[in-house]
Amino acid sequence: MERIKILKIALLIVILVEEIRNAKRNTKFNSDINIEKLVESINERNARNCSLFF
């Protein structure tokens, strides 16, 4: 049971890192990115991903 919790947390960290990388890649092309919208989209994706695992 403890292993499953650790794996879920690790997966969420990997997803978050990937989102940050994508955001950095996108900002190279669009310097006027709206940080609030970026955070909102990351939160929505993480919420969808969390609902699959929890």
Backbone torsions as a table, in degrees:
resi	resn	phi	psi	omega
1	MET	NA	-41.9	179.4
2	GLU	-64.7	-38.3	178.8
3	ARG	-61.7	-41.0	-178.9
4	ILE	-63.3	-42.5	178.4
5	LYS	-61.7	-43.5	179.9
6	ILE	-63.5	-42.4	179.0
7	LEU	-64.3	-39.4	178.0
8	LYS	-63.8	-43.8	179.1
9	ILE	-64.4	-42.6	178.7
10	ALA	-61.1	-41.4	179.0
11	LEU	-63.2	-41.8	178.6
12	LEU	-64.1	-37.1	177.5
13	ILE	-64.7	-42.9	178.6
14	VAL	-61.4	-43.3	178.9
15	ILE	-61.8	-44.3	-179.9
16	LEU	-62.5	-43.6	179.2
17	VAL	-62.0	-41.5	179.2
18	GLU	-63.5	-40.4	178.0
19	GLU	-63.2	-40.6	179.7
20	ILE	-65.9	-41.1	177.2
21	ARG	-61.2	-44.0	178.5
22	ASN	-62.4	-40.1	179.9
23	ALA	-64.6	-42.1	178.9
24	LYS	-64.1	-40.4	179.0
25	ARG	-63.0	-40.4	-179.0
26	ASN	-70.4	-32.2	-177.5
27	THR	-71.2	-20.0	176.9
28	LYS	-63.4	-32.1	-177.4
29	PHE	-94.3	-23.5	-177.0
30	ASN	-135.5	97.1	-177.6
31	SER	-75.9	-12.0	-179.1
32	ASP	-95.3	29.9	-177.1
33	ILE	-65.1	142.4	-179.9
34	ASN	-90.1	112.6	-175.5
35	ILE	-63.0	-37.5	179.8
36	GLU	-62.8	-42.5	178.8
37	LYS	-66.5	-37.2	178.4
38	LEU	-62.1	-48.7	180.0
39	VAL	-62.7	-41.2	178.9
40	GLU	-60.4	-44.5	-179.2
41	SER	-67.6	-37.9	177.0
42	ILE	-64.0	-43.3	179.4
43	ASN	-62.4	-40.5	179.1
44	GLU	-64.0	-45.6	179.6
45	ARG	-64.2	-41.9	179.0
46	ASN	-65.3	-37.2	178.0
47	ALA	-63.4	-41.5	177.4
48	ARG	-64.5	-43.7	-179.0
49	ASN	-67.2	-37.7	179.2
50	CYS	-65.0	-40.0	-177.4
51	SER	-65.0	-22.7	177.3
52	LEU	-74.7	-27.5	-172.2
53	PHE	-108.4	-21.6	-176.2
54	PHE	-106.6	NA	NA
